[in-house]
Amino acid sequence: QVQLVESGGGLVQAGGSLRLSCAGSGLTFSAYGMGWFRQAPAKARKLVAFINADGSTYYAESVKGRFSISRDNAKKEIDLQMNSLKPEDAAVYYCNATRTSRGQQYWGQGTRVSVSS
């Protein structure tokens, strides 16, 4: 059974930093692209950052230069370092694992990030 467990959310003041982590189990972690999505109230879930199996990365324009995604295949973990947080970054952040070649996609339960102005 695949599990993705997020941690590290919380409340931070605008301009502050948070680091989210996602631990995977039950999957061949290194074969999956891994990403972070976020969903604010009454809004659609959107991709924030993604790191492919080969280590290449993608960032949404709104977080470029502020967020950094990394992966540790040995630990089966990805992290999202979020700096210079803004109130508009507040959302529930979800970890995602995708293996397009096999049509597989998994989600974590989400971790809430709140940013006070």
Residue frames relative to the residue before (quaternion, step in Angstrom):
aa qw qx qy qz dx dy dz
Q 1.0000 0.0000 0.0000 0.0000 0.00 0.00 0.00
V 0.3573 -0.7423 0.5310 0.1984 3.55 -0.80 1.06
Q 0.0085 0.7776 -0.6285 0.0138 3.53 -1.02 0.88
L 0.0720 -0.7408 0.6665 0.0419 3.51 -1.12 0.81
V 0.0453 -0.8221 0.5668 -0.0279 3.56 -0.58 1.15
E 0.2158 -0.7958 0.5591 0.0871 3.54 -0.57 1.22
S 0.0255 0.7681 -0.6398 -0.0038 3.52 -1.27 0.47
G 0.6518 0.5717 -0.3707 0.3330 3.54 -1.30 0.22
G 0.4954 0.6549 -0.4437 0.3589 3.58 1.20 -0.04
G 0.2057 0.7816 -0.5753 0.1258 3.53 -1.28 0.18
L 0.5957 -0.5442 0.4537 0.3784 3.51 -1.35 -0.35
V 0.0503 0.7878 -0.6095 0.0729 3.54 -0.89 0.97
Q 0.4960 -0.6369 0.4947 0.3219 3.54 -1.16 0.52
A 0.6221 -0.5223 0.4211 0.4035 3.54 -1.18 0.51
G 0.7517 0.3288 -0.2795 0.4988 3.53 -0.93 0.98
G 0.6075 0.5776 -0.3384 0.4275 3.55 1.28 -0.26
S 0.4208 -0.6975 0.5323 0.2303 3.51 -1.38 -0.06
L 0.0249 -0.7506 0.6593 0.0363 3.50 -1.32 0.51
R 0.1870 -0.7564 0.6132 0.1299 3.53 -1.23 0.50
L 0.1738 -0.7808 0.5960 0.0709 3.53 -0.71 1.12
S 0.1152 -0.7766 0.6157 0.0681 3.52 -1.15 0.69
C 0.1000 -0.7648 0.6337 0.0591 3.53 -1.22 0.59
A 0.1348 -0.7932 0.5921 0.0457 3.55 -0.69 1.13
G 0.1893 -0.8035 0.5589 0.0787 3.55 -0.79 1.03
S 0.0231 0.7724 -0.6347 0.0014 3.52 -1.21 0.57
G 0.7745 0.3669 -0.2573 0.4465 3.54 -1.22 0.50
L 0.7241 0.3428 -0.2449 0.5461 3.57 1.24 0.32
T 0.5186 -0.5902 0.5079 0.3533 3.53 -1.30 0.43
F 0.2823 -0.8457 0.4239 0.1596 3.50 0.43 1.35
S 0.6891 0.5162 -0.2972 0.4128 3.58 0.80 -0.98
A 0.6519 0.5305 -0.3113 0.4435 3.59 1.19 -0.42
Y 0.6699 0.5159 -0.2820 0.4535 3.56 1.25 -0.28
G 0.3916 -0.6096 0.6251 0.2902 3.44 -1.31 0.54
M 0.1519 -0.8045 0.5724 0.0441 3.56 -0.96 0.90
G 0.0500 0.8361 -0.5433 0.0569 3.54 -0.91 0.82
W 0.3443 -0.6816 0.6036 0.2292 3.47 -1.44 0.10
F 0.0793 -0.7529 0.6530 0.0205 3.48 -0.99 1.00
R 0.1307 -0.7850 0.5944 0.1155 3.56 -1.22 0.29
Q 0.1148 -0.7805 0.6131 0.0429 3.49 -1.21 0.63
A 0.2059 -0.7614 0.6084 0.0882 3.52 -0.71 1.18
P 0.6822 -0.4924 0.3326 0.4260 3.61 -1.18 0.44
A 0.8574 0.0788 -0.1020 0.4982 3.55 -0.96 0.97
K 0.6393 0.4866 -0.3453 0.4852 3.57 1.18 0.47
A 0.5861 -0.5876 0.4281 0.3578 3.53 -1.24 0.42
R 0.5372 -0.5921 0.4843 0.3554 3.53 -1.23 0.48
K 0.0753 -0.8204 0.5667 -0.0074 3.57 -0.86 0.99
L 0.5258 -0.6252 0.4835 0.3145 3.52 -1.17 0.66
V 0.2179 -0.7719 0.5875 0.1069 3.55 -0.94 0.96
A 0.7778 -0.1542 0.1651 0.5864 3.55 0.76 -1.07
F 0.0643 -0.7966 0.6011 0.0016 3.54 -1.11 0.72
I 0.0909 -0.7704 0.6285 0.0574 3.52 -1.09 0.75
N 0.3543 -0.7639 0.5084 0.1801 3.53 -0.64 1.16
A 0.6939 -0.4638 0.3443 0.4299 3.54 -1.31 0.21
D 0.6934 0.4658 -0.2734 0.4770 3.57 1.12 -0.62
G 0.6058 -0.6016 0.3337 0.3998 3.57 1.30 0.08
S 0.5035 0.6338 -0.4436 0.3847 3.58 1.21 -0.11
T 0.2402 -0.8072 0.5332 0.0802 3.54 -1.06 0.78
Y 0.1315 -0.7457 0.6468 0.0907 3.49 -1.36 0.43
Y 0.0758 -0.7881 0.6099 0.0336 3.56 -1.08 0.79
A 0.4911 -0.6020 0.5319 0.3369 3.51 -1.13 0.63
E 0.6200 -0.5816 0.3765 0.3681 3.55 -1.05 0.75
S 0.6636 0.5518 -0.3023 0.4047 3.56 1.00 -0.85
V 0.7613 0.3518 -0.2037 0.5051 3.61 1.16 -0.37
K 0.4035 0.7283 -0.4716 0.2904 3.59 1.25 -0.06
G 0.7979 0.2662 -0.2172 0.4952 3.54 -0.92 0.93
R 0.7300 0.3832 -0.2311 0.5165 3.59 1.24 -0.29
F 0.7627 0.2941 -0.1469 0.5569 3.58 1.06 -0.79
S 0.0621 -0.7833 0.6177 0.0314 3.53 -1.19 0.62
I 0.1855 -0.7843 0.5862 0.0828 3.55 -0.82 1.04
S 0.0114 0.7904 -0.6120 0.0241 3.55 -1.07 0.76
R 0.1720 -0.7830 0.5879 0.1087 3.54 -1.22 0.38
D 0.1293 -0.7427 0.6516 0.0841 3.52 -1.25 0.61
N 0.2762 -0.8064 0.5004 0.1519 3.56 -0.15 1.27
A 0.6089 0.5577 -0.3582 0.4357 3.60 1.06 -0.63
K 0.7305 0.3842 -0.2199 0.5201 3.58 1.04 -0.78
K 0.3150 -0.7505 0.5062 0.2851 3.58 1.30 -0.30
E 0.5301 0.6212 -0.3851 0.4298 3.50 0.89 0.99
I 0.0943 -0.7392 0.6577 0.1100 3.52 -1.24 0.54
D 0.1852 -0.7645 0.6088 0.1029 3.52 -1.21 0.57
L 0.1418 -0.7399 0.6475 0.1151 3.50 -1.31 0.44
Q 0.1593 -0.7729 0.6108 0.0640 3.54 -0.50 1.22
M 0.0686 -0.8106 0.5814 -0.0142 3.54 -0.63 1.17
N 0.0384 -0.8045 0.5917 -0.0348 3.53 -0.61 1.20
S 0.8215 0.2150 -0.1659 0.5014 3.55 -1.30 0.34
L 0.0935 0.8475 -0.5166 0.0779 3.55 0.90 0.90
K 0.2178 -0.7652 0.5999 0.0850 3.50 -1.14 0.83
P 0.6477 -0.5160 0.3702 0.4208 3.60 -1.14 0.42
E 0.6615 0.5178 -0.3096 0.4455 3.59 1.05 -0.69
D 0.5679 0.5688 -0.3933 0.4464 3.60 1.26 -0.02
A 0.4917 0.6728 -0.4297 0.3477 3.58 1.24 -0.25
A 0.3080 0.7175 -0.5629 0.2710 3.55 -0.81 1.07
V 0.4817 -0.5552 0.5423 0.4070 3.50 -1.35 -0.19
Y 0.2135 -0.7908 0.5665 0.0898 3.55 -0.75 1.08
Y 0.1442 -0.8064 0.5729 0.0256 3.53 -0.83 1.09
C 0.3476 -0.7025 0.5864 0.2044 3.52 -1.08 0.83
N 0.0920 -0.8024 0.5895 0.0087 3.55 -1.01 0.86
A 0.0993 -0.7548 0.6448 0.0691 3.53 -1.13 0.75
T 0.0153 -0.8193 0.5713 -0.0463 3.56 -0.74 1.07
R 0.0166 -0.7503 0.6609 0.0046 3.53 -1.01 0.90
T 0.2609 -0.8329 0.4700 0.1317 3.53 0.20 1.33
S 0.6337 0.5690 -0.3324 0.4052 3.58 0.97 -0.86
R 0.7614 0.3142 -0.1789 0.5381 3.57 1.17 -0.55
G 0.4676 -0.7038 0.4303 0.3175 3.56 1.26 0.13
Q 0.4782 0.6734 -0.4274 0.3676 3.56 1.12 0.66
Q 0.0854 0.7742 -0.6224 0.0768 3.52 -1.02 0.85
Y 0.0442 -0.7990 0.5994 -0.0188 3.53 -0.95 0.95
W 0.2025 -0.7784 0.5877 0.0876 3.54 -1.23 0.65
G 0.4068 -0.6541 0.5755 0.2749 3.49 -1.28 0.53
Q 0.6517 -0.5439 0.3742 0.3733 3.53 -1.32 0.06
G 0.5427 -0.6425 0.3818 0.3833 3.57 1.25 -0.25
T 0.0774 -0.7574 0.6460 0.0542 3.52 -1.24 0.58
R 0.3820 -0.7640 0.4813 0.1967 3.55 -0.84 1.00
V 0.1186 -0.7520 0.6464 0.0518 3.50 -1.09 0.91
S 0.0523 -0.7840 0.6185 -0.0044 3.54 -0.79 1.07
V 0.1064 -0.7926 0.6000 0.0238 3.55 -0.95 0.92
S 0.2064 -0.7895 0.5693 0.1000 3.56 -0.63 1.12
S 0.3761 -0.7410 0.5149 0.2108 3.52 -1.02 0.83
